[in-house]
Amino acid sequence: MEYHSLGRTGTQVSKLCFGTWRFGKQSGDTVETDREEAHELLDACEEHGINFIDTANVYGNPNGTSEEYIGEWLDDRDREDFVIASKVYFPFDGWGEPGPNDSGLGRKHIRAQIEGTLDRLGTDYLDLYYIHRFDEETPIEETLDTLNTLVQKGKVNYLGASTMAAWQLTKALWKSEVEGLARFDVTQPLFHAAYRDDVAEYLDVCADQELAVCPYSPLAGGFLTGKYEREGEEVIGPEGARGDLDEQFSEYYVSERGWQVLEEIRTVADEVEATPAQVSLRWLMDQEAFSCTPIVGARTTDQLTENAGAVEVNLSNEQRERIDEARYEEGGRRFGH
Ligand SMILES: NC(=O)c1ccc[n+]([C@@H]2O[C@H](COP(=O)([O-])OP(=O)(O)OC[C@H]3O[C@@H](n4cnc5c(N)ncnc54)[C@H](OP(=O)(O)O)[C@@H]3O)[C@@H](O)[C@H]2O)c1
């Protein structure tokens, strides 16, 4: 595995982060990744040198299950060997129905949630704490001041911001600067080879402000592995895969532009004797404007091994550009998504 600085922070992370959204997630009658599978996947991360693990308070059913699985696994290991990120914002149902203060980025909710997160993970600090979304109801000053205190108290090393508009990110950075508070050093947008124009402005802010970018769903939920085909309007994939379990899969991850990009990724994969998943991840890792650490998911250890192999893949400038350009039709019209 190769390691690099997480943006301008002093923390070194593997060039791939492992995402644990599906740990303990109930989809219909299926628990997507149960405790035993979760621990096998984390073992595989350790074997491949992946030291960066992403979770959130709300991952799993009930919420908190993903953090619990990770905490149990970490118990037998040296905490200092791992960089652990979690998140706060969404309604937390870990103790029953969420109440009026069980969501958002107010002081009360953040303070309660950080304690639950640390408890479930069995650690006294997080390397990285993200706001999962922007909270329009709470003044950003209150959120930033509360997060700043967590940094000062040593409960959190760095702050991160997940999906939001470019102006919201800019406003938060400006407020922390003028108020002398810890700022967001890491961002977590939806960003993959078939979904870039939509976050272009947000990524420009990240580049300008030297923020680390950790894209989520870097394989478009599995679409960019090339295991889905289309039959008319239908997207057909393997039984039991996310595309089979999740009714919103097509709407969320698949687009006309995506099929075009995937075709080019498949061609490049053949040229470099790699898989489409590896080429998709490498394309992200090779971003030049900012440090980019994809947060990849995997349901099986074989998938994880394949994904970790992206570190060994070399793409030429010309191949990267072909993937960049694949989203445009010959006439120059951009496909929507
Ligand atoms: N901040 C946010 O709002 C947000 C939102 C979403 C995710 N995230 C983070 O990002 C992480 C990754 O998201 P994601 O799971 O959507 O990422 P992804 O890497 O785009 O998709 C992962 C899924 O693709 C399939 N897959 C992965 N590798 C494969 C391979 N080599 N061959 C075939 N199939 C493969 C697996 O699903 P199947 O086997 O079921 O096909 C796997 O669960 C999450 O765990 C979470 O930590 C954050």
The ligand as a Gaussian input file, in Angstrom:
#p B3LYP/6-31G(d) Opt

LIG

0 1
 N      -20.997000      11.121000       3.074000
 C      -22.012000      10.491000       2.557000
 O      -23.136000      11.015000       2.489000
 C      -21.814000       9.094000       2.034000
 C      -22.779000       8.497000       1.183000
 C      -22.520000       7.226000       0.694000
 C      -21.354000       6.554000       1.065000
 N      -20.456000       7.129000       1.923000
 C      -19.203000       6.454000       2.320000
 O      -18.570000       5.942000       1.159000
 C      -18.378000       4.540000       1.310000
 C      -18.414000       3.862000      -0.017000
 O      -19.695000       4.031000      -0.624000
 P      -20.267000       2.913000      -1.573000
 O      -20.385000       1.628000      -0.836000
 O      -21.445000       3.463000      -2.255000
 O      -19.000000       2.807000      -2.574000
 P      -18.683000       2.109000      -3.934000
 O      -17.273000       1.695000      -3.805000
 O      -19.073000       2.988000      -5.053000
 O      -19.652000       0.829000      -3.995000
 C      -19.361000      -0.280000      -3.194000
 C      -20.191000      -1.474000      -3.640000
 O      -19.856000      -1.843000      -4.973000
 C      -19.743000      -3.269000      -5.075000
 N      -18.310000      -3.547000      -5.334000
 C      -17.241000      -2.944000      -4.753000
 N      -16.093000      -3.424000      -5.254000
 C      -16.436000      -4.331000      -6.195000
 C      -15.694000      -5.147000      -7.065000
 N      -14.364000      -5.099000      -7.080000
 N      -16.362000      -5.966000      -7.909000
 C      -17.715000      -5.999000      -7.925000
 N      -18.488000      -5.249000      -7.109000
 C      -17.851000      -4.420000      -6.240000
 C      -20.195000      -3.827000      -3.735000
 O      -21.610000      -3.964000      -3.713000
 P      -22.401000      -5.258000      -4.250000
 O      -21.573000      -6.466000      -3.987000
 O      -23.662000      -5.189000      -3.485000
 O      -22.597000      -5.028000      -5.711000
 C      -19.854000      -2.695000      -2.793000
 O      -20.610000      -2.699000      -1.599000
 C      -19.492000       4.129000       2.275000
 O      -19.244000       2.894000       2.898000
 C      -19.464000       5.275000       3.246000
 O      -18.387000       5.116000       4.150000
 C      -20.675000       8.392000       2.387000

